Amino acid sequence: MQMPEPDQEVLARRSEIVDALRAIVPGEGVIADTREMRPYESDGLTAYRTVPMIVVLPETVAQVAAVLKYCHENGVKVVPRGSGTSLSGGALPLADGVLLGLGKFNRILDIDFDNRTVTAQPGVTNLGITTAVQHEGFYYAPDPSSQIACSIGGNVAENSGGVHCLKYGLTTNNILGLEMVTVEGEIMRLGGKHLDSEGYDLMGLMTGSEGLLAVVTEVTVRILKKPASLRALLLGFPTSEQAGACVAAIIGAGIIPGGMEMMDNPAINAAEDFVNAGYPREAGALLIVELDGPEVEVDTLIERVREIAEANGSTTLRVSDSEEERNAFWAGRKAAFPAVGRISPDYMCMDGTIPRRQLPEILTRMTRMSEKYGLRVANVFHAGDGNLHPLILFDANQPGELDRAEAFGADILKACVELGGVLTGEHGVGVEKRDLMPEMFSETDLNQQMRVKCAWDPKGLLNPGKVFPTLHRCAELGRMHIHRGQLPFPDIPRF
Ligand SMILES: Cc1cc2nc3c(=O)[nH]c(=O)nc-3n(C[C@H](O)[C@H](O)[C@H](O)COP(=O)(O)OP(=O)(O)OC[C@H]3O[C@@H](n4cnc5c(N)ncnc54)[C@H](O)[C@@H]3O)c2cc1C
């Protein structure tokens, strides 16, 4: 994986840059010692590591603005970082860049039960928002499995999702207001506590922008009242095809569960070994279907889902009768990633999306790919929205296995696109899927997206090397045309 070449001219100015940043963020807010910067060298995509040039940990919005203004005026690249749980390498540092950590922005600023909103600093964890309001029976719906650690700022940047997003939407559907700082150091506010905002939908644009457009310094989210009743079904099927057909039949019947997750046999067994959730080890696929709402409605829906599951050949069927049992059903699914970590020295978590009806086809293709690459795969899906998380198992200490795992992962994502889906469901593009972007987008599409990037960051200083497979100079965008095999601007780095 190629990254932009470190700029030697910037590196030569390192001590001058450190001094300038220390004047903005005094005390321990600037880290320049290599050993102390090591914890920041990677994010959740640990296959890639780079020690940043400098780590800066501001505490106020004014400091963020001053750091960005300084970096902009002095041609220094900046990589924003929340909690560093990105699985696509979005927070991977640059050797000639500042890593801007937002971890000290960890305060809830406002809780407004009348308007059903919480305003939080970007470093507050996803779960921290629910924790702050649960005493009044409220919660924040998007729930990534990393929710104890990932930050709400990172959730906005990645448009993160989770089990409950099938019914309640992704981050983009649950935020109402943002404060952010542009690369020039200007502070902007979008939206507020109200449902709609004027002008272009810049909040939509910011959500999922992976730290390439601006730095988020405050987030206002919508909170929901906890449903009166929550019950889950644990359904085992002989094959993934039958489980997939059951998912389609449930949605087709007009039922939108609060969550609907699928695991294949290797994932079932890894999770069962880890948490003893009572999963049927022999099942080819497992579905967890959660229904929420008023008690009478939930009871009726449970019966309807039960009938649909039986009609689709379920061989195990359990319904939770208590909160403990419902939590036990989820425990294995929530712990699926660490559980798989116990059966393989390394694994790579992919994230692609397919139309639901293509589930059997993608599974068949993955089995063939698994044989071709000689690597095992365990599958965990957000089944309701067609979002796949194949976990490719490998051993990085075996020569060539990482390369094979990456090639396997790329083939899965290409297959997702071929089957009418998309490259990412919720983990973002980062560096992981960057070079696959042309599989999904034409050059015209990509240029148009880069023009948006250029409008916000004409010097290309915010998180360069991520998302886009080619580093265009903004001034030249639009004139990129290969004429008779002659590539204009041959000196522009292409990753
Ligand atoms: C075990 C595990 C399970 C996971 N499960 C899920 C899941 O179920 N669903 C899901 O969607 N994701 C999941 N993830 C991925 C990850 O947790 C999310 O992408 C999360 O939103 C990243 O948040 P973070 O604070 O760690 O961001 P980081 O990793 O620090 O950064 C992610 C990206 O956001 C940018 N960024 C961070 N903060 C800001 C900011 N304040 N302003 C501008 N840009 C910013 C960074 O530059 C980077 O591009 C999982 C990760 C792990 C390790």
The ligand as an SDF file (V2000), in Angstrom:
LIG
                    3D

 53 58  0  0  0  0  0  0  0  0999 V2000
  -13.8570   -4.3100   17.4170 C   0  0  0  0  0  0  0  0  0  0  0  0
  -14.4000   -3.2410   16.5060 C   0  0  0  0  0  0  0  0  0  0  0  0
  -15.7320   -3.2860   16.1520 C   0  0  0  0  0  0  0  0  0  0  0  0
  -16.2610   -2.3050   15.3070 C   0  0  0  0  0  0  0  0  0  0  0  0
  -17.5930   -2.3520   14.9990 N   0  0  0  0  0  0  0  0  0  0  0  0
  -18.1280   -1.3840   14.2350 C   0  0  0  0  0  0  0  0  0  0  0  0
  -19.5220   -1.3970   13.9420 C   0  0  0  0  0  0  0  0  0  0  0  0
  -20.2840   -2.2550   14.3960 O   0  0  0  0  0  0  0  0  0  0  0  0
  -20.0010   -0.4170   13.1540 N   0  0  0  0  0  0  0  0  0  0  0  0
  -19.1940    0.5650   12.6530 C   0  0  0  0  0  0  0  0  0  0  0  0
  -19.6980    1.4370   11.9420 O   0  0  0  0  0  0  0  0  0  0  0  0
  -17.8700    0.5950   12.9100 N   0  0  0  0  0  0  0  0  0  0  0  0
  -17.3190   -0.3400   13.6930 C   0  0  0  0  0  0  0  0  0  0  0  0
  -15.9730   -0.3100   13.9570 N   0  0  0  0  0  0  0  0  0  0  0  0
  -15.1310    0.7310   13.3270 C   0  0  0  0  0  0  0  0  0  0  0  0
  -14.8990    2.0070   14.1640 C   0  0  0  0  0  0  0  0  0  0  0  0
  -15.1230    1.7740   15.5320 O   0  0  0  0  0  0  0  0  0  0  0  0
  -15.7800    3.1540   13.6740 C   0  0  0  0  0  0  0  0  0  0  0  0
  -15.4180    3.5060   12.3580 O   0  0  0  0  0  0  0  0  0  0  0  0
  -15.7120    4.4030   14.5550 C   0  0  0  0  0  0  0  0  0  0  0  0
  -16.6610    5.3510   14.1480 O   0  0  0  0  0  0  0  0  0  0  0  0
  -14.3520    5.0880   14.5670 C   0  0  0  0  0  0  0  0  0  0  0  0
  -14.3580    6.0280   15.6170 O   0  0  0  0  0  0  0  0  0  0  0  0
  -12.9920    6.5200   16.2720 P   0  0  0  0  0  0  0  0  0  0  0  0
  -13.3160    7.5540   17.2730 O   0  0  0  0  0  0  0  0  0  0  0  0
  -12.2090    5.3820   16.7580 O   0  0  0  0  0  0  0  0  0  0  0  0
  -12.3100    7.2050   15.0210 O   0  0  0  0  0  0  0  0  0  0  0  0
  -10.8110    7.0770   14.5060 P   0  0  0  0  0  0  0  0  0  0  0  0
  -10.4720    5.6670   14.2490 O   0  0  0  0  0  0  0  0  0  0  0  0
   -9.9170    7.8260   15.4040 O   0  0  0  0  0  0  0  0  0  0  0  0
  -10.9230    7.8610   13.1280 O   0  0  0  0  0  0  0  0  0  0  0  0
  -11.7310    7.3710   12.1020 C   0  0  0  0  0  0  0  0  0  0  0  0
  -11.8080    8.4130   10.9720 C   0  0  0  0  0  0  0  0  0  0  0  0
  -12.4990    9.5560   11.4390 O   0  0  0  0  0  0  0  0  0  0  0  0
  -11.7000   10.7310   11.3400 C   0  0  0  0  0  0  0  0  0  0  0  0
  -12.0130   11.5020   12.5370 N   0  0  0  0  0  0  0  0  0  0  0  0
  -12.0030   11.0640   13.8230 C   0  0  0  0  0  0  0  0  0  0  0  0
  -12.4120   12.0450   14.6350 N   0  0  0  0  0  0  0  0  0  0  0  0
  -12.6740   13.1240   13.8550 C   0  0  0  0  0  0  0  0  0  0  0  0
  -13.1340   14.4390   14.0970 C   0  0  0  0  0  0  0  0  0  0  0  0
  -13.4190   14.8660   15.3320 N   0  0  0  0  0  0  0  0  0  0  0  0
  -13.2990   15.2800   13.0500 N   0  0  0  0  0  0  0  0  0  0  0  0
  -13.0330   14.8760   11.7840 C   0  0  0  0  0  0  0  0  0  0  0  0
  -12.5980   13.6490   11.5020 N   0  0  0  0  0  0  0  0  0  0  0  0
  -12.4270   12.7850   12.5090 C   0  0  0  0  0  0  0  0  0  0  0  0
  -10.2640   10.2270   11.2500 C   0  0  0  0  0  0  0  0  0  0  0  0
   -9.4590   11.1130   10.5300 O   0  0  0  0  0  0  0  0  0  0  0  0
  -10.4600    8.9130   10.5060 C   0  0  0  0  0  0  0  0  0  0  0  0
  -10.5230    9.1410    9.1230 O   0  0  0  0  0  0  0  0  0  0  0  0
  -15.4200   -1.2770   14.7960 C   0  0  0  0  0  0  0  0  0  0  0  0
  -14.0780   -1.2400   15.1680 C   0  0  0  0  0  0  0  0  0  0  0  0
  -13.5630   -2.2090   16.0070 C   0  0  0  0  0  0  0  0  0  0  0  0
  -12.1150   -2.1310   16.3800 C   0  0  0  0  0  0  0  0  0  0  0  0
  1  2  1  0
  2  3  1  0
  2 52  2  0
  3  4  2  0
  4  5  1  0
  4 50  1  0
  5  6  2  0
  6  7  1  0
  6 13  1  0
  7  8  2  0
  7  9  1  0
  9 10  1  0
 10 11  2  0
 10 12  1  0
 12 13  2  0
 13 14  1  0
 14 15  1  0
 14 50  1  0
 15 16  1  0
 16 17  1  0
 16 18  1  0
 18 19  1  0
 18 20  1  0
 20 21  1  0
 20 22  1  0
 22 23  1  0
 23 24  1  0
 24 25  2  0
 24 26  1  0
 24 27  1  0
 27 28  1  0
 28 29  2  0
 28 30  1  0
 28 31  1  0
 31 32  1  0
 32 33  1  0
 33 34  1  0
 33 48  1  0
 34 35  1  0
 35 36  1  0
 35 46  1  0
 36 37  1  0
 36 45  1  0
 37 38  2  0
 38 39  1  0
 39 40  1  0
 39 45  2  0
 40 41  1  0
 40 42  2  0
 42 43  1  0
 43 44  2  0
 44 45  1  0
 46 47  1  0
 46 48  1  0
 48 49  1  0
 50 51  2  0
 51 52  1  0
 52 53  1  0
M  END
$$$$
